[in-house]
Amino acid sequence: MQNNIQNDYGLPSEVCTNLSTHRRQVVGMAYVPMQKWSMPMPLEKGFCSGTIFFDLNKPFRP
């Protein structure tokens, strides 16, 4: 049985009703190397950037 709803763009989007496939998936793992401590940026700037660490500030530029 398929249920159709509209997504954010107003187009039909199928809803998954078979949750048994999700139970078979494994937990993901990631390797995150250690980073050197550096002084954080001012909180106002960090709030606008999405991070308070200069090294993690990677603005998107198309």
C-alpha positions as CSV (number, residue, x, y, z in Angstrom):
1,M,0.0,0.0,0.0
2,Q,1.4,3.4,-0.9
3,N,0.5,6.7,0.8
4,N,1.1,9.8,-1.2
5,I,1.7,13.2,0.4
6,Q,3.1,16.4,-1.0
7,N,6.7,17.4,-0.2
8,D,7.9,21.0,0.3
9,Y,7.8,21.6,-3.4
10,G,4.2,20.6,-3.8
11,L,5.1,17.4,-5.6
12,P,3.8,14.0,-4.7
13,S,6.1,12.1,-2.3
14,E,5.8,8.5,-1.2
15,V,5.7,7.6,2.5
16,C,7.5,4.5,3.5
17,T,5.2,2.3,5.6
18,N,7.6,-0.8,5.6
19,L,9.9,-0.1,8.6
20,S,11.5,-3.5,8.6
21,T,14.2,-2.3,6.2
22,H,15.3,0.3,8.7
23,R,15.8,-2.3,11.4
24,R,18.4,-4.0,9.3
25,Q,20.6,-1.0,8.8
26,V,23.8,-0.6,10.9
27,V,24.9,2.3,12.9
28,G,27.3,4.6,11.1
29,M,30.8,5.3,12.3
30,A,33.1,8.3,11.6
31,Y,36.8,9.1,12.2
32,V,37.3,12.6,13.5
33,P,41.0,13.5,14.0
34,M,42.1,15.5,17.1
35,Q,42.2,19.3,16.6
36,K,44.4,21.8,18.2
37,W,42.7,24.1,20.7
38,S,42.4,27.7,19.4
39,M,40.6,30.7,20.8
40,P,37.0,30.8,19.9
41,M,35.5,33.6,17.9
42,P,33.2,36.1,19.6
43,L,29.8,34.6,20.3
44,E,27.8,37.0,18.1
45,K,30.0,36.1,15.1
46,G,29.9,32.4,16.0
47,F,26.1,32.5,16.2
48,C,26.0,33.9,12.6
49,S,28.6,31.4,11.4
50,G,27.1,28.3,13.0
51,T,30.4,27.6,14.9
52,I,32.6,29.4,17.4
53,F,35.8,27.8,16.1
54,F,37.6,29.6,13.2
55,D,38.9,26.3,11.8
56,L,35.4,24.9,11.4
57,N,34.0,28.0,9.8
58,K,33.5,26.8,6.2
59,P,31.1,29.2,4.5
60,F,29.3,27.9,1.4
61,R,30.2,29.8,-1.7
62,P,28.5,28.6,-5.0
